[in-house]
Amino acid sequence: MNLGHLLTDPVFTRVGATANRLGRQCFVVGGYVRDLMLHRHSKDIDFVTVGSGIELAEAVAKDLGRGTHIAVYANYGTAQVHRGQLELEFVGARRESYDRTSRNPVVEDGTLEEDISRRDFTINAMAISVTPDSFGEVIDMFDGVDDLCDRIIRTPLDPDITFSDDPLRMMRAIRFAAQLGFTIHPDTFEAIKRNAARIEIITPERISTELEKIMLSPKPSIGWDLLHKSGLLKLIFPELEAMAGVQVMRGRGHKDNFYHTLEVLDNVAEKSDKLWLRWAALLHDIAKPVTKRWDDKLGWTFHNHNFVGSKMVPAIFRRLKLSMGGEMKYVQKLVELHMRPMTLVEDEITDSAVRRLIHYAEDDLADLMILARADITSKNMAKKQLFLANFDIVEQKFADILTKDEDAKFRPALDGKDIMRIFGLGQCPLVGRLMKPMTAAAKDCTIDNTREACLAFLLDLAPSLGLTPVDPTA
């Protein structure tokens, strides 16, 4: 197979020509090749050469000339070349060996075949030559092309060894399944289940990076469900794992809060790509397991789970090494308030109640309503439509109150006392008949909200009301 026609950027031929002058072979490898075949955009390009990757990178940077920057990482044998929007990474072909106590390998020079063999998944274990005499030729030792077509994620070598050597690859398999909508091969998934405990040697920061990518995928529930079924979730996020399952008491069971949460998360993801709004969706019911109680009259209850959940957010963010600044506070706020729109629907929608929610939600009111709507997951469509219609009423109330409050805050450049002085009036209806249209004109920007423009407006209006100014200086 030859994919030279897809390598349209001139940088590929220039890198290939530079490698050729050095007497080297050079290949595009990994994720860029995968995304190229899937027609997905990617600006980061990884090159492998047999020999020194740093030497080739330095030669390429020199050839590309002005505007090109290079960063050399001698300890890792890699170099990055930056030019415009492109980021090119160069490394020499290598083989790796691992110690069970660390995911950091012992790296040695190797062949292209050894380099490709150490890759995590077959869909990432393909290479395309950029060397002039074989430009575009695909090297596919592990049937990665077939797996791309079949939408399968599997490891090139024994999955138990692959995941034991580098347990982060288990997270990456699940992340790719979520991002690409692929299926993890049964043998590969069983190996993840067998090796799940190995995730404990991975730092929280690296785990959180994968979780963030799962969260930003088109359907995040795919990733979280796989984390649950693989046994990884209980190790990295026990509070979320605790939500799974249904407890039955006297023939009455509550809904599975884990799968309800995943449905809410997907509902939010359909409406917004905001990372932290998606985190709020994931955590909105996080306290249900700790607040769950049985009441002989009411059945299962989860009283105050929104308040308790908001208190749990900081500890979860801290352990997962997520941002502890405004992002965490935003998630806390939405978790605490997520039931308030429903309360407005169930109770009488008074102006004071609406104003309180506007005050608490501040600039996040629209996001809160996205979450509240997403939280309606009833399979009873009539009930669901009723709630959503009531939310329409609540949102219209928000708009009305905000407009009313904005109107109340608006002050024209001239007030009632100015009008009385200009026309020699006492307190009477004529003041209002002048004040109201002047205020509307200023607020609607029909006139500038200045003393001069407002005075001119009044002087034009006055004759129609039989008024003559006595002090037209304002």
N, C-alpha and C positions, 0 to 999 in steps of 0.2 A: 504494500500500500504506500502511496506517495501523496503527501498533503502539502507539497510545496506551494500549491495555488492558494492555500490559506495563510501562508506566511507573507503577508503583503507589506508589512512594515519594512522599509529599507534596512533597519537595524539588523535584521537576520542575515542578510547577505553580507553586510559589513563585518559582523562578528565572525561569520564563516570564513570570509576572505582573510581576516586577521589571523584566525586560528591556522588557516592553511599556510600563511607565510611563516608561522612558527613551526610548521611541520606537525600540526596537531589535528585530531578529530574533535569536533565540538557538537553538542546535542542540546536541544531544548528538552527539559524533562519536567515530570511531575504535574502539578496542578494546572499549569498553563496549557499543557497538551490536552489534559482532560477538558478544560473549559473551552479550548479551541474546537474540539470535536462536538461539544454540547452547544456551541455558539453562544457561550456566556462571555461577558466582558471581563478581562483581567489585564491589569497594567503591570503586574509584577511577573517578571520572566526569569526563570532559573535555567542556567546553563551548566552543563557538566563537560569537562574535558579530561582526557587521559593525560595526566601531568599536573602541573601547578595551575590551579584556578586563579591565584593571585597574579601570576605572571601574565596570563591571558587577559585578565581584567585591566591591568596596567596598560597593555598594548592596545586594547579596545578604547580605553579612555583617551589615550594619546591620539588614536585615529579619529575619534569623534570630535576632538578639538574643543574650541571655545564653548563655554556653557555646560561642560561636562564635569561632574564631580565624582571622586572616588573615595570610598572608605574601606580600609583594609583591616581585617580581623585575623591577624597572623596566628593567634592561638587556635583558631578554628579552621584555618586554611581557606578562608573565604574572603571575598571582596564584593562590594556593591558599587555599581556604577549608576549614577543618576543623571538623566538628561531629560529635561522637560517633565512630562507626566510619566515617563517610563522609569522603572527601577529594575535594573539588571543585576542578578546575583550570579557570581561565578564560583565554582568549587571544583576541585579535582576529584575524579572518581575515587571512591573509597569503600572499604569494608569495615564492619563494626563488630565488636564483641561487648557483652554486657556483664556487669556484676549484679546479682539479685537485689543488692541493697540500694541500687541507684538506677535511674533511667538515663544517666549520662554514659554514653558508650566510650570504649577505647577505640579510637579511629586510626586506621592505617591506610596507606595508598592501596588502591585496588583497580580492578578492571571495570569497564562499563557494565559488564554482566553482573559483577558483584555489587556495584552501586545500585543497579536497578533492583536486584534481589532484596536489598535491605529496605526497600520502600514499604509503606504501610499497607496499601491496598492495590489491587491489580489496576484499578482505574487511575491510580497515581504512579504506576510503574511502567509507563510508556515513555518513549523518547523519539524525537524527530531530529534527524541530522540537518545541520546547517553548513556542513562541509561542502564546497562547491561540487565535487564529483558525485555526491550522493544527496544533494539538497532535497529536503522534503521526505526522505525515506523514513518510514515508521519502524521503530524497533519495539516489538510487542511480544515479550517472552512468556507472558502469563495470561494471554487472551483478554487483556484489558478492554480491547475494542468490543469483543463479544459481551463483556460484562456491562459496558456502557450501553450497548443496545438493549440488553436484558434488564437494565437498571438494577444491577446487583452489586453489593459491596462485599468483597471477600479479600482475604489476605493472600499474597503471592506464595508464601511458605506456610508451614505449620502454624495455625493461629494461636495455639497455646504458647509457642515460643515467641511469636510476634508480640503478644499482649503481656507475657511475663517479662520480656526484655524491656518494653516501654509501655507501661500501663495506660499512659495518656492516649494511646491509640484506641483504646476501648471508647473513650469519650469522643474521639475524632470519628470513629465509625458511626456512632449515634448522631453526631452533628451532621455528617454528610448525608445520612438518611433523612434528616429533617430538612436540610438545605435543598437537597436535590430531589426529594421524594422517592428515593431508592429504597430497596429492601435489603436488609442484611442477610447474607446467605445463612441458612440454618446451622451449618457447621461452625461458621464464624461466630454466630450469636451464642451458641452453646459454649464456645470457648470464652466469650466475654463473661458468661455466668460463672464458669469455673474459676476464672481469674479475677473476679470482681474485687476481692479483698486486696489485691495488689495496688489498687488505686490509692491506698493509704500512704504510699511513698511519693505521691505527686503533690506538689505545693498547691495551696488553695488558689493562688493567683492563676496558675495554669488551668485549673479546673474552671474557675470563673470565666476565663477567656472563652472556653468552649461553651459554657452555659449562656454567655452573652450571644454567641453566634447561633445557638439553638433558639434563643428568645427572638432573634431578628429574622428567623427563617419564615417562609410563607405560612407554614402551619406548625407553630411551635409544639403543639400537643404531641406530634409524632416523636419528637426527641424526648419529652418528659415521660411519655408512656414507655418508651424503650428503656429509659433509665430505671423506671420502676420494675419492669419485667426482667431486666438483666440482674437486678440485685445491687446496682450501683447507687440508686437513689437513697436507700436506707443508710448508706455509708457517708454520702456527701451532703444529704439534706434530710435528716430524720424527721424533722417537723412536717415536711410535705408527705413523706412516706406514711406517717401516722394518720393521714387523712383517708387512706385507701381502705376500702371494705365497708360492709354494712353490718351493723349490730341490730339484732331483733329482740324485742322484749314484748311478751304477751301478744305475739303475732304482729307487732308493728315494727317496721324497720325504717330507719332514716335513709335518705339517698346517699349514694357513694360520693362523698364530698371531694375526693380526689378527681374523679372523672367529671364531676360538675365543674370543678375549677378549670380543668383542661378545656372544657367546652366554652367557659367564659373567656379564657385566654384566647382561644381561636376567634371568638366573636369580636374581641377587642382588636386582634391582629388584622381582621378584615377591614376595620375602620381606621386604624392608626398604625404607623410604623414607629411610634415613640417607644423607645426601649423601656423607660421607667414607668410608663402607663401599663405596659405589658407586665412588668414586675408587680405593679399594684394589683393587676388582675390575678396573677399567680398567688399573691399573698392575701387576697381580700378575705378569705375564710380560714386563714392559717391557724386561728385559735379555736376552731370548732372541736378538735379532739380534746382540748383541755377544758372546754366549757360545756361539754356534752353532759346532760343530765336527763334522767327519766322522771317524768311527772305522771302520776296515775291519771290525772285529768287531761293534761295537755299532750302527753306522749313525750317524744324526744324534744328537748329544748337546748338552745345554744345561747343563753342569755349573755349579753354584753360581749359577744365574740369579736365584734368590731373594735371595741375599746381595748380588750385584752390583746387582740391581734396587732394593733398599732404599737403596743408596748413591746411586742416580740420582735418587731422589725429591726431595731438597732442591733440586737444581738445576732440576728441572722446575717445582716449586712456585714457586721464586723467579722464573723467567722468565715464568710465567703469572700472576704476582702473586696467587697463592693464599696462604692463611694459613700463616705460617711457625712457628706456635706448636704447641699440643697436637694440632691437627688433622693437621699434617704428620707429627708423630711417631707418631700413631696409624696413619696410612697406611703409614709406613715399617715399623712393627712387623708389620702384617698381611702386607705384601709379603714380609718376611723369613720369617715363620712359616707362610706359606700351604701349604707342602708337609709340614709336620710331622705333621698328622693322618694323611696318607697313609702316612708313614713308620711311624707307630704301627700302622696296619693291616697293612703288609707285614712288619713285624718282630713279635717277641713283645711283647704289650702288658703290660709290667711296671709295677708300682706306681711305681718310681723314674722311668721314662720319662714316665709320665702326670703325676707330680708336677712334673717339670722343665717340661713344657709349660704346666701350670697356673701355675707360677711366672713363666714368660716372658710368657704371655698376660695374666695378671692379670685385670682386670675386662672384658677384651675377648675372653674365651674363647668366648662365645656367638656373637659376630660372626665370629670366626675359623672356627667350624664352619659358619656360613652360607656363607662364602666357599669353604671346602673342599668342601662339598657342591655348590655351584654350579660348581665346577671340573671336576666329573665330566660330561663332554659326549660320552662315547663313544656311537656309534650302535648298538653291540652291547648290546642291552637286558639280556641275561643278565649281562654283565660289569658294566654300570652298576648293576644291582640288587644284585650281590654287594658292590661297593664301598660302596654306600649302607647295606646291612645291616651291614657291618663298621663303618661310622661310628656306627651305632646302638650297637654294642658299646662303641666308644670313648667315646661320650657317657655310657653307663651307667657305665663305669669312672670317668669324671670325677665323676659324681654319688656313686658309692660312696666314692671317695678323699676327696672334699670332706666327706662325712658322717663318715667315719672320722676325718679330721683335726679336724673340729669337735668330735666326741665326745672326742678326745684332749685338746683344749684346754679342755674344760669342767671347772670345778672347783667342787664343792659347798661350801657354807659350813663344813661340818665334814669333817675328813679322818680317815684311819685312826688317827692318834695320838690324836685327840679321842675316837674310839670306844673305843680301848683304855683310856683314862683314865676315861671315863664308866662302863664296865662292869667295870673292873679286869681286863682281859684282856691276855695276851701276844700275840705273833704266832701266829694260828691261823685256821682256815677260818671261824670265826664272825665275825671282823672283816669278811671279804668278804661274808658272807651278810647283814650289816647295811649295809655300804657300797654294794653294788650296787643294791638297791632304793631306797635313799635318793637316790643319784645320779640314777637314772632318773626318780624323782618330781620332783626339782628341775629336771632338764633339760627334762622334758615340761611343766613349770609346773603339775603337780598340786599341788605345794606351793611356797611362796615360797622362794627360795634365800637364806634368812637363817639365822643360828645358832638362833634361837628356833624357827622352823618345822621345821628339820632335827632338832633335839633332840626336839620333840614327836613327829615321825614315828618316831624311834628308840624312844622310850619306849612308843609304841603297838605297835611290832613286837616288842620284846624279850620279852614274856611267851610268845609263840608259839615262841620259841627257847629257853625256859627260862632267860632272863637277867633279872637284877635290877640296876639301876644302883647303883653305889657312890659316884659323884660326879655327880649329876644337874644340876649347875650349868653344865656345858659351858664 
